[in-house]
Amino acid sequence: MSAVVFFNNRARATVHVFDMEMEVYPDSEVYLMEQASPLYPFLKARFPRLVGSEHLGDQVPLGSLNSCGFRNEDATHLSFKTESLDAVVSLDVFEHVPDFLNAFQECARVLRRGGRMLWSVPFINGGASNLIRARFVSGRIEHIEPPEYHADPMSPEGVLCYQHFGWEMLEQIRSAGFRDAYAVCYFSREFGYLGGEQFLFVASK
């Protein structure tokens, strides 16, 4: 008997939107910016060439595995070759990257022409601009807003949130090397997508 996998609202919606919007096939090369989550083995079973990762800092070199089998990647310095991937999926990662513009550029770099990225971030639907909560300056963290930490499967202390994103994010994604970017707003009682307006984002290279 196979194990039952329980997904949270965001993960279930990600699978749904992934199937509708990403235009991938079983042999596609997909990068998921998480590995210590139920979503990773679920997608790995459907896409055998999928690669997942966690941010492990200096524990092991980028692109290498630690003793637990987790691959180390840095969103601003991805170890993948240029134009080597068909799809990138990033769920609640970019808000933890101070240099998120560089991370956007890296995602565009590693995608093949026509490749797509699906991502989620804390989003300010009524705001045009990003809200910068903290920044990394001269080797130290400067807090602009009260510190906000999110749960992290790799750290019991959690991980600092540097920014929430507004609509300017879509133009920043386009400037990073994507030809198109759009928001998918989802709500459904039938599928259990409850809790008001929720967003996922898709960009095409």
C-alpha positions in Angstrom: 0.0 0.0 0.0 1.4 3.4 -1.0 1.9 6.1 1.6 -0.7 8.9 1.7 0.9 12.4 1.1 -0.7 15.4 2.7 0.0 18.7 1.0 -0.8 22.2 2.3 -2.9 24.6 0.3 0.1 26.1 -1.5 1.6 22.8 -2.5 -1.7 21.4 -3.9 -2.3 24.6 -5.9 1.3 24.4 -7.2 0.7 20.9 -8.6 -2.5 22.1 -10.2 -1.0 25.2 -11.8 2.1 23.3 -12.7 0.0 20.9 -14.8 -1.9 23.7 -16.4 0.8 26.2 -17.2 4.3 24.7 -17.3 4.2 22.7 -20.5 6.6 20.0 -19.3 6.8 16.3 -20.1 7.9 13.2 -18.2 11.5 13.5 -19.6 11.7 17.3 -18.9 14.6 18.5 -16.8 13.0 20.3 -13.8 14.7 22.1 -10.9 12.7 22.4 -7.6 14.2 24.8 -5.0 13.4 22.4 -2.2 14.1 18.8 -1.3 13.1 18.3 2.3 9.4 18.4 1.6 6.6 16.1 0.5 6.4 17.9 -2.8 9.9 16.8 -3.9 9.3 13.0 -3.9 5.8 13.5 -5.4 7.2 15.4 -8.4 10.3 13.2 -8.6 8.0 10.2 -9.2 6.4 12.1 -12.1 9.5 13.7 -13.5 12.5 11.3 -13.0 15.0 14.0 -14.2 13.8 16.5 -11.5 16.5 17.9 -9.2 15.8 19.3 -5.8 18.0 21.2 -3.4 18.3 23.1 -0.1 20.5 26.0 0.8 23.3 24.4 2.9 25.7 27.3 3.0 29.3 26.2 3.3 28.5 22.6 4.5 29.4 21.2 1.0 30.3 22.7 -2.4 27.4 24.0 -4.5 25.9 21.3 -6.6 27.2 18.6 -4.2 25.2 16.4 -1.8 25.6 16.3 2.0 25.6 13.1 4.1 21.8 13.1 4.1 21.6 13.3 0.3 20.5 16.9 0.1 21.9 18.9 -2.8 23.4 22.3 -1.9 22.4 25.3 -4.1 22.5 29.1 -3.8 19.8 30.9 -5.7 22.2 33.6 -6.7 24.9 31.2 -7.9 23.2 28.1 -9.3 25.6 25.3 -10.3 23.5 24.3 -13.4 24.8 25.0 -16.9 23.4 27.8 -18.9 20.2 26.9 -20.7 20.2 23.3 -19.3 16.7 23.2 -17.7 13.1 23.1 -18.9 11.5 24.4 -15.8 12.2 25.9 -12.4 9.9 25.8 -9.4 10.6 28.1 -6.4 8.1 28.2 -3.5 8.6 30.9 -0.9 12.4 31.2 -1.5 13.0 34.6 -3.1 11.9 36.5 0.0 14.8 35.0 1.9 17.4 36.1 -0.7 18.8 39.6 -0.2 20.0 39.9 -3.8 16.7 38.6 -5.3 17.3 40.4 -8.6 20.5 38.3 -9.1 18.4 35.2 -8.2 15.9 36.1 -10.9 18.7 36.4 -13.5 20.2 33.0 -12.5 16.8 31.3 -13.0 16.6 32.9 -16.5 20.2 31.8 -17.3 19.7 28.1 -16.5 16.4 27.8 -18.4 16.3 26.9 -22.1 14.6 29.1 -24.6 10.9 28.5 -24.0 11.4 27.2 -20.5 9.2 28.4 -17.6 9.4 29.3 -14.0 6.7 28.8 -11.4 7.1 30.6 -8.1 5.4 31.9 -4.9 6.4 34.7 -2.6 4.8 36.8 0.1 2.8 39.1 -2.1 1.2 42.5 -1.5 -1.7 42.5 -3.9 -2.6 46.1 -3.3 1.0 47.4 -3.5 2.9 48.4 -6.6 6.3 48.3 -5.0 8.2 45.7 -3.0 8.5 46.1 0.7 12.1 45.7 1.8 12.1 44.5 5.3 15.9 43.9 5.7 19.0 44.2 3.6 22.5 42.9 3.7 25.0 45.8 3.8 28.8 45.5 4.3 28.6 42.0 5.7 25.8 42.7 8.2 22.0 42.6 8.2 20.3 45.9 8.5 16.7 45.7 9.6 14.3 48.2 8.2 11.1 46.5 9.5 10.8 44.3 12.6 12.5 41.0 11.9 10.2 38.3 10.4 11.3 34.7 10.4 9.7 31.9 8.4 9.8 28.1 9.1 12.7 26.3 7.6 13.0 22.5 7.4 16.8 22.8 7.6 17.0 25.2 10.6 14.9 25.2 13.9 15.6 28.9 14.2 13.8 29.7 11.0 15.0 31.9 8.1 14.9 35.7 7.9 12.5 37.3 5.4 14.2 40.2 3.6 11.2 41.4 1.5 7.6 41.1 0.5 6.8 41.6 -3.2 4.5 43.9 -5.0 3.5 44.1 -8.6 6.9 45.6 -9.6 8.2 42.1 -9.2 6.8 41.1 -12.6 8.7 43.8 -14.4 11.8 42.9 -12.5 11.4 39.3 -13.7 11.1 40.5 -17.3 14.2 42.7 -16.9 16.1 39.6 -15.6 15.7 37.8 -18.9 12.1 36.5 -19.1 9.9 37.5 -22.1 6.7 37.3 -20.2 5.4 37.0 -16.6 2.0 36.8 -15.1 0.1 36.1 -11.9 -2.4 33.3 -11.3 -4.9 34.1 -8.6 -6.6 31.0 -7.2 -9.6 30.3 -4.9 -11.8 27.3 -5.0 -14.2 25.6 -2.5 -14.2 22.5 -4.7 -10.4 22.1 -4.6 -10.1 23.4 -1.1 -8.2 26.5 -2.0 -9.6 28.7 0.8 -8.4 31.7 2.6 -9.0 34.7 0.3 -6.9 35.8 -2.7 -3.8 33.6 -3.2 -1.2 34.0 -5.9 1.3 31.9 -7.9 3.4 33.4 -10.6 4.6 32.1 -14.0 7.3 33.4 -16.3 8.4 32.2 -19.7 11.9 32.7 -21.2 
